[in-house]
Amino acid sequence: MRKQLIVFSTLLLFGASSMVSCNGGEKKTPKEEVKTDVYTCPMKCNNGQTYDKPGKCTECEMDLEKVTKS
Ligand SMILES: [Zn+2]
């Protein structure tokens, strides 16, 4: 019975230390904000509708302008 207790406590210690080292290895990775570019018609068609892909306005067929959200 005693052996089991020792094994259990060593496992517990090992587990705890490995958890700590795991946390230490995981350095803070700053969340990089993914800038999502949107495109909008220079004529602000459809109340300045934005598109997530470059292209042409569906209303006036003008080239869409890139809008960088901040
Ligand atoms: Zn347009």
PDB file of the backbone (N, CA, C, O) and the ligand in Angstrom, with CONECT records:
HET     ZN  A 101       1
ATOM      1  N   MET A   1       0.825  -1.212   0.000  1.00  0.00           N
ATOM      2  CA  MET A   1       0.000   0.000   0.000  1.00  0.00           C
ATOM      3  C   MET A   1       0.857   1.259   0.000  1.00  0.00           C
ATOM      4  O   MET A   1       0.535   2.263  -0.637  1.00  0.00           O
ATOM      5  N   ARG A   2       1.970   1.166   0.746  1.00  0.00           N
ATOM      6  CA  ARG A   2       2.817   2.350   0.872  1.00  0.00           C
ATOM      7  C   ARG A   2       3.515   2.659  -0.446  1.00  0.00           C
ATOM      8  O   ARG A   2       3.689   3.813  -0.839  1.00  0.00           O
ATOM      9  N   LYS A   3       3.904   1.582  -1.104  1.00  0.00           N
ATOM     10  CA  LYS A   3       4.585   1.769  -2.392  1.00  0.00           C
ATOM     11  C   LYS A   3       3.674   2.519  -3.364  1.00  0.00           C
ATOM     12  O   LYS A   3       4.100   3.412  -4.097  1.00  0.00           O
ATOM     13  N   GLN A   4       2.448   2.130  -3.336  1.00  0.00           N
ATOM     14  CA  GLN A   4       1.486   2.755  -4.247  1.00  0.00           C
ATOM     15  C   GLN A   4       1.384   4.251  -3.981  1.00  0.00           C
ATOM     16  O   GLN A   4       1.275   5.064  -4.899  1.00  0.00           O
ATOM     17  N   LEU A   5       1.423   4.585  -2.704  1.00  0.00           N
ATOM     18  CA  LEU A   5       1.319   5.982  -2.309  1.00  0.00           C
ATOM     19  C   LEU A   5       2.514   6.771  -2.838  1.00  0.00           C
ATOM     20  O   LEU A   5       2.381   7.894  -3.325  1.00  0.00           O
ATOM     21  N   ILE A   6       3.699   6.137  -2.722  1.00  0.00           N
ATOM     22  CA  ILE A   6       4.920   6.814  -3.191  1.00  0.00           C
ATOM     23  C   ILE A   6       4.855   7.011  -4.708  1.00  0.00           C
ATOM     24  O   ILE A   6       5.159   8.079  -5.238  1.00  0.00           O
ATOM     25  N   VAL A   7       4.452   5.952  -5.367  1.00  0.00           N
ATOM     26  CA  VAL A   7       4.357   6.034  -6.828  1.00  0.00           C
ATOM     27  C   VAL A   7       3.367   7.123  -7.239  1.00  0.00           C
ATOM     28  O   VAL A   7       3.587   7.885  -8.181  1.00  0.00           O
ATOM     29  N   PHE A   8       2.292   7.157  -6.503  1.00  0.00           N
ATOM     30  CA  PHE A   8       1.252   8.136  -6.811  1.00  0.00           C
ATOM     31  C   PHE A   8       1.762   9.556  -6.617  1.00  0.00           C
ATOM     32  O   PHE A   8       1.528  10.438  -7.442  1.00  0.00           O
ATOM     33  N   SER A   9       2.476   9.758  -5.487  1.00  0.00           N
ATOM     34  CA  SER A   9       2.962  11.106  -5.192  1.00  0.00           C
ATOM     35  C   SER A   9       4.051  11.524  -6.171  1.00  0.00           C
ATOM     36  O   SER A   9       4.136  12.696  -6.538  1.00  0.00           O
ATOM     37  N   THR A  10       4.896  10.566  -6.602  1.00  0.00           N
ATOM     38  CA  THR A  10       5.928  10.913  -7.575  1.00  0.00           C
ATOM     39  C   THR A  10       5.287  11.266  -8.918  1.00  0.00           C
ATOM     40  O   THR A  10       5.723  12.178  -9.620  1.00  0.00           O
ATOM     41  N   LEU A  11       4.261  10.529  -9.239  1.00  0.00           N
ATOM     42  CA  LEU A  11       3.557  10.817 -10.480  1.00  0.00           C
ATOM     43  C   LEU A  11       2.939  12.215 -10.420  1.00  0.00           C
ATOM     44  O   LEU A  11       2.944  12.976 -11.388  1.00  0.00           O
ATOM     45  N   LEU A  12       2.415  12.505  -9.244  1.00  0.00           N
ATOM     46  CA  LEU A  12       1.777  13.805  -9.045  1.00  0.00           C
ATOM     47  C   LEU A  12       2.813  14.916  -9.171  1.00  0.00           C
ATOM     48  O   LEU A  12       2.575  15.941  -9.810  1.00  0.00           O
ATOM     49  N   LEU A  13       3.969  14.689  -8.547  1.00  0.00           N
ATOM     50  CA  LEU A  13       5.049  15.680  -8.601  1.00  0.00           C
ATOM     51  C   LEU A  13       5.525  15.856 -10.041  1.00  0.00           C
ATOM     52  O   LEU A  13       5.695  16.971 -10.536  1.00  0.00           O
ATOM     53  N   PHE A  14       5.731  14.719 -10.687  1.00  0.00           N
ATOM     54  CA  PHE A  14       6.211  14.757 -12.055  1.00  0.00           C
ATOM     55  C   PHE A  14       5.209  15.494 -12.948  1.00  0.00           C
ATOM     56  O   PHE A  14       5.568  16.306 -13.800  1.00  0.00           O
ATOM     57  N   GLY A  15       3.968  15.177 -12.716  1.00  0.00           N
ATOM     58  CA  GLY A  15       2.935  15.823 -13.516  1.00  0.00           C
ATOM     59  C   GLY A  15       2.913  17.312 -13.286  1.00  0.00           C
ATOM     60  O   GLY A  15       2.767  18.095 -14.225  1.00  0.00           O
ATOM     61  N   ALA A  16       3.059  17.709 -12.016  1.00  0.00           N
ATOM     62  CA  ALA A  16       3.018  19.126 -11.694  1.00  0.00           C
ATOM     63  C   ALA A  16       4.200  19.855 -12.307  1.00  0.00           C
ATOM     64  O   ALA A  16       4.059  20.951 -12.848  1.00  0.00           O
ATOM     65  N   SER A  17       5.388  19.220 -12.213  1.00  0.00           N
ATOM     66  CA  SER A  17       6.585  19.882 -12.735  1.00  0.00           C
ATOM     67  C   SER A  17       6.538  19.967 -14.251  1.00  0.00           C
ATOM     68  O   SER A  17       6.990  20.948 -14.842  1.00  0.00           O
ATOM     69  N   SER A  18       5.989  18.933 -14.874  1.00  0.00           N
ATOM     70  CA  SER A  18       5.910  18.965 -16.329  1.00  0.00           C
ATOM     71  C   SER A  18       4.909  20.019 -16.785  1.00  0.00           C
ATOM     72  O   SER A  18       5.045  20.620 -17.851  1.00  0.00           O
ATOM     73  N   MET A  19       3.901  20.223 -15.944  1.00  0.00           N
ATOM     74  CA  MET A  19       2.923  21.259 -16.271  1.00  0.00           C
ATOM     75  C   MET A  19       3.566  22.638 -16.210  1.00  0.00           C
ATOM     76  O   MET A  19       3.307  23.509 -17.040  1.00  0.00           O
ATOM     77  N   VAL A  20       4.423  22.807 -15.184  1.00  0.00           N
ATOM     78  CA  VAL A  20       5.095  24.089 -15.007  1.00  0.00           C
ATOM     79  C   VAL A  20       6.027  24.354 -16.182  1.00  0.00           C
ATOM     80  O   VAL A  20       6.052  25.447 -16.747  1.00  0.00           O
ATOM     81  N   SER A  21       6.793  23.322 -16.534  1.00  0.00           N
ATOM     82  CA  SER A  21       7.747  23.498 -17.625  1.00  0.00           C
ATOM     83  C   SER A  21       7.019  23.738 -18.938  1.00  0.00           C
ATOM     84  O   SER A  21       7.495  24.444 -19.827  1.00  0.00           O
ATOM     85  N   CYS A  22       5.872  23.138 -19.023  1.00  0.00           N
ATOM     86  CA  CYS A  22       5.075  23.325 -20.234  1.00  0.00           C
ATOM     87  C   CYS A  22       4.623  24.781 -20.336  1.00  0.00           C
ATOM     88  O   CYS A  22       4.662  25.403 -21.397  1.00  0.00           O
ATOM     89  N   ASN A  23       4.194  25.290 -19.190  1.00  0.00           N
ATOM     90  CA  ASN A  23       3.761  26.688 -19.173  1.00  0.00           C
ATOM     91  C   ASN A  23       4.915  27.625 -19.463  1.00  0.00           C
ATOM     92  O   ASN A  23       4.761  28.642 -20.138  1.00  0.00           O
ATOM     93  N   GLY A  24       6.104  27.252 -18.924  1.00  0.00           N
ATOM     94  CA  GLY A  24       7.268  28.098 -19.131  1.00  0.00           C
ATOM     95  C   GLY A  24       7.688  28.113 -20.588  1.00  0.00           C
ATOM     96  O   GLY A  24       8.124  29.134 -21.119  1.00  0.00           O
ATOM     97  N   GLY A  25       7.548  26.953 -21.224  1.00  0.00           N
ATOM     98  CA  GLY A  25       7.953  26.873 -22.627  1.00  0.00           C
ATOM     99  C   GLY A  25       7.012  27.648 -23.516  1.00  0.00           C
ATOM    100  O   GLY A  25       7.401  28.190 -24.551  1.00  0.00           O
ATOM    101  N   GLU A  26       5.767  27.689 -23.091  1.00  0.00           N
ATOM    102  CA  GLU A  26       4.811  28.409 -23.909  1.00  0.00           C
ATOM    103  C   GLU A  26       4.929  29.899 -23.648  1.00  0.00           C
ATOM    104  O   GLU A  26       4.303  30.441 -22.737  1.00  0.00           O
ATOM    105  N   LYS A  27       5.712  30.523 -24.434  1.00  0.00           N
ATOM    106  CA  LYS A  27       5.890  31.956 -24.235  1.00  0.00           C
ATOM    107  C   LYS A  27       4.684  32.705 -24.771  1.00  0.00           C
ATOM    108  O   LYS A  27       3.957  32.264 -25.662  1.00  0.00           O
ATOM    109  N   LYS A  28       4.530  33.841 -24.175  1.00  0.00           N
ATOM    110  CA  LYS A  28       3.381  34.647 -24.569  1.00  0.00           C
ATOM    111  C   LYS A  28       3.470  35.014 -26.043  1.00  0.00           C
ATOM    112  O   LYS A  28       4.394  35.691 -26.493  1.00  0.00           O
ATOM    113  N   THR A  29       2.523  34.562 -26.731  1.00  0.00           N
ATOM    114  CA  THR A  29       2.484  34.918 -28.144  1.00  0.00           C
ATOM    115  C   THR A  29       1.429  36.009 -28.324  1.00  0.00           C
ATOM    116  O   THR A  29       0.229  35.761 -28.202  1.00  0.00           O
ATOM    117  N   PRO A  30       1.892  37.194 -28.610  1.00  0.00           N
ATOM    118  CA  PRO A  30       0.936  38.287 -28.792  1.00  0.00           C
ATOM    119  C   PRO A  30       0.004  37.990 -29.943  1.00  0.00           C
ATOM    120  O   PRO A  30       0.418  37.641 -31.049  1.00  0.00           O
ATOM    121  N   LYS A  31      -1.235  38.138 -29.646  1.00  0.00           N
ATOM    122  CA  LYS A  31      -2.209  37.840 -30.691  1.00  0.00           C
ATOM    123  C   LYS A  31      -2.093  38.857 -31.815  1.00  0.00           C
ATOM    124  O   LYS A  31      -2.393  40.041 -31.660  1.00  0.00           O
ATOM    125  N   GLU A  32      -1.658  38.358 -32.917  1.00  0.00           N
ATOM    126  CA  GLU A  32      -1.527  39.252 -34.057  1.00  0.00           C
ATOM    127  C   GLU A  32      -2.901  39.509 -34.649  1.00  0.00           C
ATOM    128  O   GLU A  32      -3.616  38.603 -35.076  1.00  0.00           O
ATOM    129  N   GLU A  33      -3.217  40.747 -34.650  1.00  0.00           N
ATOM    130  CA  GLU A  33      -4.512  41.081 -35.215  1.00  0.00           C
ATOM    131  C   GLU A  33      -4.446  40.983 -36.735  1.00  0.00           C
ATOM    132  O   GLU A  33      -3.690  41.688 -37.402  1.00  0.00           O
ATOM    133  N   VAL A  34      -5.239  40.114 -37.228  1.00  0.00           N
ATOM    134  CA  VAL A  34      -5.248  39.933 -38.672  1.00  0.00           C
ATOM    135  C   VAL A  34      -6.029  41.065 -39.297  1.00  0.00           C
ATOM    136  O   VAL A  34      -7.237  41.216 -39.115  1.00  0.00           O
ATOM    137  N   LYS A  35      -5.286  41.843 -40.035  1.00  0.00           N
ATOM    138  CA  LYS A  35      -5.961  42.966 -40.677  1.00  0.00           C
ATOM    139  C   LYS A  35      -6.752  42.462 -41.868  1.00  0.00           C
ATOM    140  O   LYS A  35      -6.220  41.874 -42.810  1.00  0.00           O
ATOM    141  N   THR A  36      -8.000  42.710 -41.784  1.00  0.00           N
ATOM    142  CA  THR A  36      -8.832  42.270 -42.890  1.00  0.00           C
ATOM    143  C   THR A  36      -9.144  43.464 -43.777  1.00  0.00           C
ATOM    144  O   THR A  36      -9.819  44.418 -43.391  1.00  0.00           O
ATOM    145  N   ASP A  37      -8.628  43.357 -44.957  1.00  0.00           N
ATOM    146  CA  ASP A  37      -8.877  44.444 -45.892  1.00  0.00           C
ATOM    147  C   ASP A  37     -10.247  44.272 -46.529  1.00  0.00           C
ATOM    148  O   ASP A  37     -10.661  43.176 -46.904  1.00  0.00           O
ATOM    149  N   VAL A  38     -10.898  45.356 -46.628  1.00  0.00           N
ATOM    150  CA  VAL A  38     -12.174  45.325 -47.325  1.00  0.00           C
ATOM    151  C   VAL A  38     -12.100  46.306 -48.485  1.00  0.00           C
ATOM    152  O   VAL A  38     -11.260  47.206 -48.510  1.00  0.00           O
ATOM    153  N   TYR A  39     -12.947  46.124 -49.387  1.00  0.00           N
ATOM    154  CA  TYR A  39     -12.955  46.959 -50.579  1.00  0.00           C
ATOM    155  C   TYR A  39     -14.299  47.632 -50.719  1.00  0.00           C
ATOM    156  O   TYR A  39     -15.354  47.053 -50.457  1.00  0.00           O
ATOM    157  N   THR A  40     -14.220  48.848 -51.132  1.00  0.00           N
ATOM    158  CA  THR A  40     -15.471  49.579 -51.283  1.00  0.00           C
ATOM    159  C   THR A  40     -15.440  50.390 -52.574  1.00  0.00           C
ATOM    160  O   THR A  40     -14.378  50.715 -53.106  1.00  0.00           O
ATOM    161  N   CYS A  41     -16.599  50.694 -53.042  1.00  0.00           N
ATOM    162  CA  CYS A  41     -16.703  51.479 -54.257  1.00  0.00           C
ATOM    163  C   CYS A  41     -16.385  52.942 -53.938  1.00  0.00           C
ATOM    164  O   CYS A  41     -16.861  53.477 -52.937  1.00  0.00           O
ATOM    165  N   PRO A  42     -15.585  53.586 -54.782  1.00  0.00           N
ATOM    166  CA  PRO A  42     -15.278  54.997 -54.539  1.00  0.00           C
ATOM    167  C   PRO A  42     -16.515  55.880 -54.615  1.00  0.00           C
ATOM    168  O   PRO A  42     -16.521  56.995 -54.092  1.00  0.00           O
ATOM    169  N   MET A  43     -17.532  55.395 -55.249  1.00  0.00           N
ATOM    170  CA  MET A  43     -18.766  56.171 -55.354  1.00  0.00           C
ATOM    171  C   MET A  43     -19.728  55.870 -54.206  1.00  0.00           C
ATOM    172  O   MET A  43     -20.834  56.406 -54.139  1.00  0.00           O
ATOM    173  N   LYS A  44     -19.278  55.003 -53.314  1.00  0.00           N
ATOM    174  CA  LYS A  44     -20.093  54.611 -52.151  1.00  0.00           C
ATOM    175  C   LYS A  44     -21.470  54.100 -52.559  1.00  0.00           C
ATOM    176  O   LYS A  44     -22.497  54.487 -52.001  1.00  0.00           O
ATOM    177  N   CYS A  45     -21.449  53.244 -53.525  1.00  0.00           N
ATOM    178  CA  CYS A  45     -22.710  52.653 -53.951  1.00  0.00           C
ATOM    179  C   CYS A  45     -23.272  51.771 -52.829  1.00  0.00           C
ATOM    180  O   CYS A  45     -22.535  51.266 -51.982  1.00  0.00           O
ATOM    181  N   ASN A  46     -24.557  51.607 -52.852  1.00  0.00           N
ATOM    182  CA  ASN A  46     -25.235  50.789 -51.830  1.00  0.00           C
ATOM    183  C   ASN A  46     -24.821  51.214 -50.424  1.00  0.00           C
ATOM    184  O   ASN A  46     -24.509  50.387 -49.568  1.00  0.00           O
ATOM    185  N   ASN A  47     -24.829  52.526 -50.215  1.00  0.00           N
ATOM    186  CA  ASN A  47     -24.476  53.078 -48.901  1.00  0.00           C
ATOM    187  C   ASN A  47     -23.079  52.651 -48.458  1.00  0.00           C
ATOM    188  O   ASN A  47     -22.850  52.291 -47.303  1.00  0.00           O
ATOM    189  N   GLY A  48     -22.165  52.703 -49.407  1.00  0.00           N
ATOM    190  CA  GLY A  48     -20.781  52.368 -49.068  1.00  0.00           C
ATOM    191  C   GLY A  48     -20.592  50.899 -48.767  1.00  0.00           C
ATOM    192  O   GLY A  48     -19.866  50.532 -47.843  1.00  0.00           O
ATOM    193  N   GLN A  49     -21.230  50.080 -49.527  1.00  0.00           N
ATOM    194  CA  GLN A  49     -21.122  48.640 -49.324  1.00  0.00           C
ATOM    195  C   GLN A  49     -19.679  48.194 -49.483  1.00  0.00           C
ATOM    196  O   GLN A  49     -18.963  48.647 -50.377  1.00  0.00           O
ATOM    197  N   THR A  50     -19.275  47.310 -48.609  1.00  0.00           N
ATOM    198  CA  THR A  50     -17.903  46.813 -48.675  1.00  0.00           C
ATOM    199  C   THR A  50     -17.877  45.385 -49.186  1.00  0.00           C
ATOM    200  O   THR A  50     -18.810  44.604 -48.998  1.00  0.00           O
ATOM    201  N   TYR A  51     -16.775  45.081 -49.834  1.00  0.00           N
ATOM    202  CA  TYR A  51     -16.575  43.742 -50.363  1.00  0.00           C
ATOM    203  C   TYR A  51     -15.297  43.192 -49.755  1.00  0.00           C
ATOM    204  O   TYR A  51     -14.362  43.948 -49.492  1.00  0.00           O
ATOM    205  N   ASP A  52     -15.246  41.899 -49.531  1.00  0.00           N
ATOM    206  CA  ASP A  52     -14.029  41.329 -48.946  1.00  0.00           C
ATOM    207  C   ASP A  52     -13.031  40.906 -50.014  1.00  0.00           C
ATOM    208  O   ASP A  52     -11.970  40.364 -49.705  1.00  0.00           O
ATOM    209  N   LYS A  53     -13.368  41.150 -51.236  1.00  0.00           N
ATOM    210  CA  LYS A  53     -12.434  40.822 -52.312  1.00  0.00           C
ATOM    211  C   LYS A  53     -12.336  41.999 -53.256  1.00  0.00           C
ATOM    212  O   LYS A  53     -13.309  42.720 -53.478  1.00  0.00           O
ATOM    213  N   PRO A  54     -11.140  42.186 -53.813  1.00  0.00           N
ATOM    214  CA  PRO A  54     -11.000  43.275 -54.785  1.00  0.00           C
ATOM    215  C   PRO A  54     -11.768  42.937 -56.054  1.00  0.00           C
ATOM    216  O   PRO A  54     -12.002  41.773 -56.378  1.00  0.00           O
ATOM    217  N   GLY A  55     -12.140  43.966 -56.741  1.00  0.00           N
ATOM    218  CA  GLY A  55     -12.881  43.713 -57.964  1.00  0.00           C
ATOM    219  C   GLY A  55     -13.561  44.981 -58.421  1.00  0.00           C
ATOM    220  O   GLY A  55     -13.042  46.084 -58.250  1.00  0.00           O
ATOM    221  N   LYS A  56     -14.699  44.813 -58.987  1.00  0.00           N
ATOM    222  CA  LYS A  56     -15.436  45.962 -59.483  1.00  0.00           C
ATOM    223  C   LYS A  56     -16.770  46.071 -58.786  1.00  0.00           C
ATOM    224  O   LYS A  56     -17.373  45.076 -58.385  1.00  0.00           O
ATOM    225  N   CYS A  57     -17.206  47.284 -58.653  1.00  0.00           N
ATOM    226  CA  CYS A  57     -18.490  47.527 -58.016  1.00  0.00           C
ATOM    227  C   CYS A  57     -19.595  46.895 -58.834  1.00  0.00           C
ATOM    228  O   CYS A  57     -19.614  46.968 -60.063  1.00  0.00           O
ATOM    229  N   THR A  58     -20.501  46.283 -58.126  1.00  0.00           N
ATOM    230  CA  THR A  58     -21.589  45.611 -58.823  1.00  0.00           C
ATOM    231  C   THR A  58     -22.586  46.617 -59.377  1.00  0.00           C
ATOM    232  O   THR A  58     -23.375  46.294 -60.266  1.00  0.00           O
ATOM    233  N   GLU A  59     -22.550  47.843 -58.847  1.00  0.00           N
ATOM    234  CA  GLU A  59     -23.500  48.862 -59.272  1.00  0.00           C
ATOM    235  C   GLU A  59     -22.979  49.661 -60.458  1.00  0.00           C
ATOM    236  O   GLU A  59     -23.622  49.735 -61.505  1.00  0.00           O
ATOM    237  N   CYS A  60     -21.781  50.268 -60.274  1.00  0.00           N
ATOM    238  CA  CYS A  60     -21.277  51.158 -61.316  1.00  0.00           C
ATOM    239  C   CYS A  60     -20.056  50.586 -62.023  1.00  0.00           C
ATOM    240  O   CYS A  60     -19.520  51.211 -62.938  1.00  0.00           O
ATOM    241  N   GLU A  61     -19.622  49.422 -61.612  1.00  0.00           N
ATOM    242  CA  GLU A  61     -18.501  48.722 -62.226  1.00  0.00           C
ATOM    243  C   GLU A  61     -17.192  49.499 -62.160  1.00  0.00           C
ATOM    244  O   GLU A  61     -16.311  49.332 -63.003  1.00  0.00           O
ATOM    245  N   MET A  62     -17.082  50.338 -61.162  1.00  0.00           N
ATOM    246  CA  MET A  62     -15.807  51.002 -60.934  1.00  0.00           C
ATOM    247  C   MET A  62     -14.911  50.087 -60.120  1.00  0.00           C
ATOM    248  O   MET A  62     -15.389  49.214 -59.396  1.00  0.00           O
ATOM    249  N   ASP A  63     -13.610  50.294 -60.246  1.00  0.00           N
ATOM    250  CA  ASP A  63     -12.681  49.479 -59.459  1.00  0.00           C
ATOM    251  C   ASP A  63     -12.856  49.794 -57.976  1.00  0.00           C
ATOM    252  O   ASP A  63     -12.928  50.952 -57.566  1.00  0.00           O
ATOM    253  N   LEU A  64     -12.918  48.749 -57.210  1.00  0.00           N
ATOM    254  CA  LEU A  64     -13.104  48.929 -55.777  1.00  0.00           C
ATOM    255  C   LEU A  64     -11.823  49.440 -55.129  1.00  0.00           C
ATOM    256  O   LEU A  64     -10.716  49.073 -55.524  1.00  0.00           O
ATOM    257  N   GLU A  65     -11.994  50.271 -54.154  1.00  0.00           N
ATOM    258  CA  GLU A  65     -10.854  50.794 -53.425  1.00  0.00           C
ATOM    259  C   GLU A  65     -10.659  50.031 -52.134  1.00  0.00           C
ATOM    260  O   GLU A  65     -11.610  49.642 -51.456  1.00  0.00           O
ATOM    261  N   LYS A  66      -9.394  49.830 -51.820  1.00  0.00           N
ATOM    262  CA  LYS A  66      -9.083  49.079 -50.602  1.00  0.00           C
ATOM    263  C   LYS A  66      -9.284  49.955 -49.379  1.00  0.00           C
ATOM    264  O   LYS A  66      -8.837  51.101 -49.328  1.00  0.00           O
ATOM    265  N   VAL A  67      -9.954  49.398 -48.417  1.00  0.00           N
ATOM    266  CA  VAL A  67     -10.150  50.108 -47.157  1.00  0.00           C
ATOM    267  C   VAL A  67      -9.504  49.282 -46.063  1.00  0.00           C
ATOM    268  O   VAL A  67      -9.889  48.137 -45.823  1.00  0.00           O
ATOM    269  N   THR A  68      -8.529  49.863 -45.408  1.00  0.00           N
ATOM    270  CA  THR A  68      -7.859  49.147 -44.329  1.00  0.00           C
ATOM    271  C   THR A  68      -8.491  49.525 -43.005  1.00  0.00           C
ATOM    272  O   THR A  68      -8.444  50.674 -42.564  1.00  0.00           O
ATOM    273  N   LYS A  69      -9.079  48.524 -42.394  1.00  0.00           N
ATOM    274  CA  LYS A  69      -9.717  48.770 -41.102  1.00  0.00           C
ATOM    275  C   LYS A  69      -8.650  48.925 -40.039  1.00  0.00           C
ATOM    276  O   LYS A  69      -7.651  48.205 -40.038  1.00  0.00           O
ATOM    277  N   SER A  70      -8.856  49.840 -39.158  1.00  0.00           N
ATOM    278  CA  SER A  70      -7.891  50.050 -38.086  1.00  0.00           C
ATOM    279  C   SER A  70      -8.529  49.731 -36.745  1.00  0.00           C
ATOM    280  O   SER A  70      -7.876  49.845 -35.708  1.00  0.00           O
TER     281      SER A  70
HETATM  282 ZN    ZN A 101     -20.164  51.714 -57.330  1.00  0.00          ZN2+
END
